[in-house]
Amino acid sequence: MPSILKASTGIVKLLKHFNWTWVGIFAPDDDSSLGFVQLLKEGIEQNGACIKFIEIFSQSNASLRKKIKKINETIHKSSTNVVIGHFNSVDAWGFFGRLQFMFMPGKVWIVTSSIDYPLTYPVGFPYKNNTFLFTAVKKNIPSFLQFIHDVNPIMFPNDTAIEEWWKGLCDDRCPKSIKKSCTRDEDFYYMSHCENTHFAKSYNIYNAVYALAHALKDMLFSGSGNTTMWDGDRERLSDYLPWKLHRYLKNVHFKSILGEDITFDENGDLPMDYNFINLIFLPNGTVKQKIVGIYKPYAPPTEDFTINEKVIVWEAAFTQIPPQSRCSQSCSPGYRKLPREGKPLCCYDCIPCPDGEISNQTDMDNCMRCPEDKWPNEKRDVCIPKIISFLSHEEPLGIVLILLSLFFFLITTVILGIFIKYRDTPIVRSNNTNLSYILLVSLMLCFFCSLIFIGHPEEVACVLRQTAFGITFSISLSSVLAKTITVVMAFQSTKPGSKLRKWMGSRVSYSVVLFFSFLQVLLCLVWLVTAPPFPHLNMQAEDGTIQIECNEGSAIAFYCVLGYLGFLAGISFIVAFLARNLPGSFNEAKHITFSMLVFCSVWVSFIPTYLSTRGKYMVAVEIFAILASSSGILGCIFVPKCYIILLKPHRNNRKYITKK
């Protein structure tokens, strides 16, 4: 008999080949069939497939009609399109013939059996081409047809099965190669075995008889080579023969009449191959059996299973060739399976892979995370390199900021030229000409240093960005503070008996600029020595991009630099605000107050905006703050003076400036 272990493995390979993962199983309630169902169930589940139902039926006639009705309803309502049946007896075949499955469109039936399937069927019955037979390879035994011709019930007087077989051979419906012409009653049995000269079981029975004979021979002639063991009473022989014979039967090895090596494997099974047969129901009432595949259990793993899909005849009702049988549709690449609660593993929903993950195969249980330097494409089935992002000279935002920086740089240069040209006029000399020069040059450097923030962040650029910005701004604010102090001292020194007159001079102003600027330089040096800024590849800030940015190294040092600038601006604002009401037609303290108000407003709003942005937009925010605050100082302090110098020259005199 065919091995149920090998048969179940062959069925699993067929299911796997066609990717049928949602199946049903029918089998009778005998021990062999139940063992087959258990092995098949384990094989199906180990390969990731699922079983919709298992129907075990009794071969007794009791309540058979009710059972058939129930099974037909199960098949009809089931969502599975593939059903496996195990039928290894004539009674089981009779049960199979009463099922409506073979009339149902859109279903596939896989039958394992060692019983021959009839080669004819009643014309007019709507059989579908939806059945595969899985059976042992049939062999035509030499001289077997002659044996069939010679068989006669008189040789087996007490065997009714032989008598029925003999009557079947006399039937005109048997093939010419085996039918007989003999006197018989008109009433005879229809014998399906008449229809085929290759019998599924005959070769196995033939080999079994010869295996037993060889085992007996080996047992009888073992040891001394004589037959002394037969001496004694027959009762003793019958007691010891079975267990003695089993050892020799297990190790039997001989060549069959076909020249094949006959032996048993470790499980006691006879090695054999299996065929997958496609049953094709022709309109004339005949059934064509086409071998479409073969399973060789003892062949190498890559050569044990072959099937030719091109020769399979599928039922016309199938909407897809080959047909599909799945609880859920396949999850395409870019999606993963999400099991449905309380359902088998084959029943699932397909959900897109989360951000940063892909699936490059169908029906993946989990998505794969892309490497740090890559990101999923739009379909999320391939990891592609991330886009490199930084504030470039070529992009529109970078070009606009460059043009703004150059524009304000040129404006500051022009104003410096005006002040140099009109350096001897009262309005230029009114508040320390050299301080104005220092302030204008520092503002030019502020506009110029904003250009360092644009472009690919390099190590030198990262170091220069914040330190150059901090030092140039500290010089600018120190100059503004020195101007404010100069205004206050100038008006206070005019009072009778004031002691501030001796402090009037350029040395105090220069000392203020040098002292406060030196503190910022010292702070920047400490920053560079302890934790200097450095280029950094930020791969997590924004999906799909690698942001090349300058890491500040020490956030504390960075905010200390900004805080110090805020401190200088705050002192300048307070002093200028207190001096805003000092007499004079052109009181520079008023303009300094407005410039510091603009400066503080810009940088107070800068901090939350800076912290809420990432990448190149963070850099753009800082550049905008530099340009806005610098232009605020330039506009509030120097534009009014240029207005008078160029457009109102009659006011550019000492009388107007000292006018109350």
KAPERA-V837505 format. One record per backbone hydrogen bond with DSSP energy under -1.0 kcal/mol. CO is the residue of the C=O (numbers start at 0). NH is the residue of the N-H. Records with the same first field share a line. If there is no record, write none. Layout:
# KAPERA-V837505
CO = NH  NH
This chain:
# KAPERA-V837505
2 = 6
3 = 7
4 = 8
5 = 9
6 = 10
7 = 11
8 = 12
9 = 13
10 = 14
11 = 15
12 = 16
13 = 17
14 = 19
20 = 49
22 = 51
23 = 83
24 = 54
25 = 85
26 = 56
29 = 33
30 = 34
31 = 35
32 = 36
33 = 37
34 = 38
35 = 39
36 = 40
37 = 41
38 = 42
39 = 43
40 = 44
41 = 45
42 = 46
43 = 48
44 = 47
49 = 22
52 = 24
54 = 26
56 = 28
60 = 63
62 = 66
63 = 67
64 = 68
65 = 69
66 = 70
67 = 71
68 = 72
69 = 73
70 = 74
71 = 75
72 = 76
73 = 77
80 = 107
81 = 23
82 = 109
83 = 25
84 = 111
88 = 92
89 = 93
90 = 94
91 = 95
92 = 96
95 = 98
99 = 102
100 = 103
101 = 127
107 = 82
108 = 131
109 = 84
110 = 133
111 = 86
118 = 286
121 = 124
124 = 126
127 = 129
129 = 108
130 = 278
131 = 110
132 = 276
133 = 112
134 = 274
140 = 143
142 = 146
143 = 147
144 = 148
145 = 149
146 = 150
151 = 154
155 = 158
158 = 162
159 = 163
160 = 164
161 = 165
162 = 166
163 = 167
164 = 168
167 = 170
168 = 179
170 = 173
174 = 177  178
190 = 193
191 = 194
193 = 174
200 = 204
201 = 205
202 = 206
203 = 207
204 = 208
205 = 209
206 = 210
207 = 211
208 = 212
209 = 213
210 = 214
211 = 215
212 = 216
213 = 217
214 = 218
215 = 219
216 = 220
221 = 224
226 = 229
227 = 230
232 = 236
233 = 237
234 = 238
235 = 239
236 = 240
239 = 243
240 = 244
241 = 245
244 = 248
245 = 249
253 = 261
255 = 258
259 = 255
261 = 253
264 = 267
268 = 264
272 = 136
273 = 294
274 = 134
275 = 291  292
276 = 132
277 = 289
279 = 287
281 = 284
284 = 120
285 = 281
287 = 279
289 = 277
291 = 307
292 = 275
293 = 305
294 = 273
295 = 298
299 = 302
303 = 295
305 = 293
308 = 311
314 = 317
324 = 20  21
330 = 362
331 = 334
333 = 352
335 = 350
337 = 348
339 = 342
343 = 346
346 = 339
348 = 337
350 = 335
353 = 356
355 = 369
357 = 367
358 = 333
363 = 336
367 = 357
370 = 373
372 = 385
374 = 383
379 = 358
381 = 376
383 = 374
386 = 545
388 = 547
389 = 391
390 = 454
394 = 398
395 = 399
396 = 400
397 = 401
398 = 402
399 = 403
400 = 404
401 = 405
402 = 406
403 = 407
404 = 408
405 = 409
406 = 410
407 = 411
408 = 412
409 = 413
410 = 414
411 = 415
412 = 416
413 = 417
414 = 418
415 = 419
416 = 420
417 = 421
419 = 422
421 = 424
424 = 428
425 = 429
431 = 435
432 = 436
433 = 437
434 = 438
435 = 439
436 = 440
437 = 441
438 = 442
439 = 443
440 = 444
441 = 445
442 = 446
443 = 447
444 = 448
447 = 450
448 = 451
450 = 453
457 = 461
458 = 462
459 = 463
460 = 464
462 = 466
463 = 467
464 = 468
465 = 469
466 = 470
467 = 471
468 = 472
469 = 473
470 = 474
471 = 475
472 = 476
473 = 477
474 = 478
475 = 479
476 = 480
477 = 481
478 = 482
479 = 483
480 = 484
481 = 485
482 = 486
483 = 487
484 = 488
485 = 489
486 = 490
487 = 491
488 = 492
491 = 494
494 = 497
499 = 502
505 = 509
506 = 510
507 = 511
508 = 512
509 = 513
510 = 514
511 = 515
512 = 516
513 = 517
514 = 518
515 = 519
516 = 520
517 = 521
518 = 522
519 = 523
520 = 524
521 = 525
522 = 526
523 = 527
524 = 528
525 = 529
526 = 530
533 = 550
535 = 548
537 = 546
541 = 544
543 = 386
545 = 388
546 = 537
548 = 535
550 = 533
551 = 553
553 = 557
554 = 558
555 = 559
556 = 560
557 = 561
558 = 562
559 = 563
560 = 564
561 = 565
562 = 566
563 = 567
564 = 568
565 = 569
566 = 570
567 = 571
568 = 572
569 = 573
570 = 574
571 = 575
572 = 576
573 = 577
574 = 578
578 = 581
586 = 589
587 = 591
588 = 592
589 = 593
590 = 594
591 = 595
592 = 596
593 = 597
594 = 598
595 = 599
596 = 600
597 = 601
598 = 602
599 = 603
600 = 604
601 = 605
602 = 606
604 = 608
605 = 609
606 = 610
607 = 611
613 = 616
614 = 618
615 = 619
616 = 620
617 = 621
618 = 622
619 = 623
620 = 624
621 = 625
622 = 626
623 = 627
624 = 628
625 = 629
626 = 630
627 = 631
628 = 632
629 = 633
630 = 634
631 = 635
632 = 636
633 = 637  638
637 = 641
638 = 642
639 = 643
640 = 644
641 = 645
642 = 646  647
647 = 650
648 = 651
650 = 652
652 = 656
653 = 657
656 = 585
